[in-house]
Amino acid sequence: MERFAHAKDFEDFRTWGMDPSDERFLAIEQAQKIELDFEGGHQVWHRFGDPANEPLVLLHGGSGSWMHWIRNVLPLSRERCIYAVDLPGMGESDLPMGASDADDISEPIAWGIERLLGSCRVDVMGFSFGGLSAGFMAARAPHRVKQLIMVGIPGLGLFGAPMRLRGLLPGMDRQEILDVMENNLLSMMLHAPESVDSAVLHLQAYNVLRDRLRKRRLARGDCLLEEQKKWQCPVHSIWGEKDVLYEGTLHLVPAAFKDCDHRSHHVLKGAGHWAMYESAREFNNVVLEILSE
């Protein structure tokens, strides 16, 4: 695949423009990589913190990798042992045969959690498409999920009109790819232009060029309105105030969780869709507060 062939051009994170003291650089350096083999491929996780601490599982967004949490894993690992997966078909994890959307990958994720952590129930936090996947997992394997933290998730029937994102074309050079990343980050993911630097452009290219789960359609519907009726755990939600996917509908989000045990809703001022990156400090404090309850 042409798109995937270019991924190797963005593999060396030391060329992304980060200072060695940058929290993002440190997160990549300190990640403990875990590979789980399954029939037909492997699933990749990254662990942060003391394995003796209570676990927190992180599921990233679409066209992403564990690095969607790059500004969160180290602060959160001071209290929890963090397990951040590359969702099946993204990052370094292989795509299971026949998988095409969030419902298809929920079972492989549950399998990975069991391999890593046994049969215990765990706290799960999902961002965007990862939250959609977490919702299906919590409905189909409620015995696996102790608590859900949903961050800017789809599947609630509240999305507005599709955005005009730029696509990647065969033959694009490195700078042309980065220009597309900048356009799309500011169109969908981040609110403030100052949130975009060389590192986040390279990170986005690293992620997008590895996305093999490209036919997903469930995000634009309202599937979680039904699935949440099967959840058997407390639920918390966190949104960015400037999330363009929820422009004009953000105020309707709490009511969309009416058929589950929804405990709290937090809105981070000035943050876009990728709220845990753009308002990392406030986000981390909110999550630690939720986890301490």
C-alpha positions in Angstrom: 0.0 0.0 0.0 1.4 3.4 -1.0 0.3 5.2 2.2 1.9 2.6 4.4 5.2 2.6 2.4 5.8 6.2 3.4 5.5 5.4 7.1 9.2 4.5 7.5 10.1 8.2 6.7 8.7 9.2 10.1 9.9 6.4 12.3 12.9 8.2 14.0 11.2 10.3 16.7 14.6 11.9 17.5 14.2 13.9 14.3 10.8 15.2 15.2 12.2 18.4 16.7 11.8 17.6 20.4 14.3 18.5 23.1 15.4 15.5 25.2 13.7 17.1 28.2 10.4 17.3 26.4 7.7 15.3 28.1 6.8 13.7 24.7 10.4 12.6 24.1 10.5 11.1 27.7 7.3 9.3 27.2 8.6 7.5 24.0 11.9 6.8 25.7 10.3 5.3 28.8 7.6 3.2 27.1 7.9 -0.5 28.0 6.8 -2.3 24.8 4.9 -5.5 25.1 4.0 -7.7 22.1 1.2 -10.3 22.2 1.0 -12.9 19.4 -2.3 -14.0 18.1 -3.2 -16.1 15.0 -2.2 -14.1 12.0 -0.2 -11.3 13.7 0.6 -9.5 16.9 -0.8 -6.8 19.2 1.4 -4.1 20.7 1.0 -2.5 24.0 3.1 0.1 25.9 3.3 0.0 29.7 4.2 2.9 32.0 4.7 2.9 35.8 4.9 0.2 38.5 3.1 -3.0 37.5 2.2 -3.4 41.2 -0.1 -0.4 40.9 -3.8 -0.7 39.8 -4.0 -0.7 36.0 -5.5 1.9 33.7 -6.1 0.8 30.1 -5.9 3.5 27.4 -7.5 3.1 23.9 -6.5 5.8 21.4 -8.4 7.5 18.6 -8.8 6.7 14.9 -5.7 6.9 12.7 -3.7 7.0 15.9 -1.5 5.0 18.2 -0.7 4.9 21.9 1.0 8.3 21.2 -2.4 10.0 21.3 -1.7 9.8 25.1 1.9 11.0 24.8 1.3 13.9 27.2 -0.7 11.8 29.7 1.0 8.5 30.2 3.8 9.7 32.5 1.7 11.9 34.8 -1.0 9.3 35.1 1.6 6.6 35.7 2.5 8.2 39.0 -0.7 6.8 40.4 -1.6 3.9 38.1 0.2 1.4 35.9 -0.7 2.5 32.4 -1.4 0.0 29.6 -1.7 1.9 26.3 -2.5 -0.3 23.3 -2.0 0.3 19.6 -5.5 -0.6 18.5 -5.7 -3.5 16.1 -5.0 -2.3 12.6 -3.2 0.9 13.8 0.2 1.8 15.0 2.3 -1.4 15.3 -0.6 -3.7 15.9 -1.7 -6.0 13.1 -5.2 -5.9 11.7 -7.2 -9.1 12.6 -8.6 -10.9 9.6 -12.0 -9.5 8.5 -11.9 -6.5 11.0 -13.3 -3.2 9.6 -14.7 -1.2 12.5 -14.9 -0.7 16.3 -17.2 -3.6 16.9 -14.8 -6.0 15.2 -11.8 -5.0 17.3 -13.5 -4.9 20.7 -13.0 -8.7 21.2 -9.3 -8.6 20.3 -8.8 -5.7 22.8 -10.6 -7.7 25.5 -8.3 -10.7 24.6 -5.2 -8.5 25.0 -6.4 -7.2 28.4 -6.9 -10.7 29.6 -3.5 -11.8 28.4 -1.9 -8.9 30.2 -4.0 -8.6 33.4 -5.9 -11.8 33.8 -9.6 -12.0 34.6 -9.8 -8.8 36.8 -12.0 -5.9 35.9 -10.0 -2.8 34.9 -10.6 0.9 34.4 -10.7 1.8 30.7 -10.3 5.2 29.1 -11.1 5.6 25.4 -10.6 8.6 23.2 -12.7 9.2 20.1 -12.7 5.9 18.1 -11.0 4.2 21.0 -14.0 5.2 23.2 -16.3 3.7 20.6 -14.3 0.5 20.8 -14.4 0.6 24.6 -18.2 1.0 24.5 -18.6 -2.2 22.4 -16.2 -4.0 24.7 -18.0 -2.9 27.8 -21.3 -4.1 26.3 -20.0 -7.5 25.1 -17.6 -8.2 28.0 -18.9 -6.3 31.0 -16.9 -8.5 33.3 -13.7 -6.9 32.0 -14.6 -3.3 32.6 -14.6 -1.7 36.1 -15.1 1.9 35.0 -15.3 3.8 31.7 -13.8 7.2 31.0 -15.0 8.4 27.6 -13.1 11.3 25.9 -14.7 13.0 22.9 -16.2 9.8 21.7 -18.4 9.3 18.6 -21.4 7.0 18.3 -23.8 9.3 20.1 -25.7 10.6 17.1 -24.5 14.2 17.7 -21.9 14.7 15.0 -22.4 17.7 12.7 -21.6 17.8 9.0 -18.4 16.1 7.7 -15.3 18.2 7.7 -13.3 18.9 4.6 -10.0 17.2 5.4 -7.2 16.9 2.9 -6.1 13.5 1.8 -2.7 12.0 1.1 -1.9 11.3 -2.5 0.7 8.9 -4.0 4.0 10.5 -4.7 3.7 13.2 -2.1 7.1 14.2 -0.6 7.8 14.6 3.1 6.9 18.3 3.3 3.7 17.8 1.4 2.7 15.1 3.8 3.4 17.4 6.8 1.4 20.2 5.2 -1.6 17.8 5.0 -1.1 16.8 8.6 -1.1 20.5 9.7 -4.3 21.2 7.8 -6.1 18.3 9.2 -4.9 18.7 12.8 -6.2 22.3 12.8 -9.4 21.3 11.0 -10.4 18.5 13.4 -8.0 17.6 16.2 -6.6 20.8 17.8 -8.1 24.3 18.4 -5.2 26.6 18.8 -2.5 27.1 16.1 0.1 27.3 18.8 -0.6 23.7 19.7 1.0 22.6 16.4 4.7 22.2 16.3 7.2 20.0 14.3 6.8 17.1 16.8 3.1 16.9 16.6 3.2 17.1 12.8 5.6 14.1 12.7 3.6 12.2 15.3 0.5 12.7 13.2 2.2 11.5 10.1 3.6 8.5 11.9 0.1 7.5 13.0 -1.9 8.3 9.9 0.4 6.5 7.6 0.0 3.3 9.6 -3.8 3.2 9.7 -5.0 0.0 8.1 -8.5 0.1 9.6 -9.9 2.5 7.0 -13.5 1.5 6.2 -15.0 2.3 9.6 -18.5 3.8 9.5 -20.0 3.4 12.9 -18.6 6.6 14.3 -21.1 8.8 12.5 -24.1 6.9 13.8 -25.7 6.5 17.2 -24.8 2.9 18.0 -23.7 3.7 21.6 -27.1 4.9 22.6 -28.2 1.2 22.5 -24.9 -0.4 23.6 -24.7 1.7 26.8 -27.8 -0.1 28.1 -25.5 -3.2 28.5 -22.7 -1.4 30.4 -22.4 -2.5 34.0 -20.0 0.1 35.4 -19.7 3.8 36.3 -19.1 6.1 33.3 -17.4 9.5 33.2 -17.1 11.8 30.2 -14.5 14.4 29.2 -14.8 16.8 26.2 -12.9 19.7 24.8 -14.9 22.9 24.7 -13.9 23.6 21.1 -14.4 20.1 19.8 -15.4 20.8 16.2 -17.1 17.4 15.9 -19.6 18.5 18.5 -20.0 22.2 17.4 -23.5 23.2 18.4 -24.3 19.8 20.1 -21.8 19.7 23.0 -24.5 20.7 25.5 -26.4 17.6 24.5 -23.7 15.1 25.4 -24.6 14.5 29.1 -28.2 13.6 28.1 -26.8 11.1 25.5 -25.5 9.0 28.4 -29.0 8.7 30.0 -29.2 4.8 29.8 -26.0 4.1 31.8 -24.5 4.9 35.2 -23.1 8.3 34.1 -21.4 9.9 37.0 -19.7 13.1 35.7 -19.1 15.3 32.7 -16.1 17.6 32.3 -15.5 20.2 29.7 -12.0 21.5 29.2 -12.0 25.2 28.2 -10.1 26.1 25.0 -9.4 22.5 24.1 -10.3 20.9 20.7 -11.2 17.3 20.0 -7.7 16.0 21.0 -8.4 17.5 24.5 -5.9 15.3 26.4 -3.1 16.6 24.3 -4.1 20.3 24.0 -5.1 20.7 27.7 -2.9 18.0 29.1 -2.4 19.3 32.6 -6.1 20.0 33.2 -7.0 16.7 31.6 -4.6 14.7 33.8 -5.9 16.4 36.9 -9.5 15.6 36.0 -8.6 11.9 35.3 -6.7 11.5 38.6 -9.7 13.0 40.4 -12.1 10.6 38.8 -9.8 7.6 39.6 -9.5 8.7 43.2 -13.2 8.6 43.8 
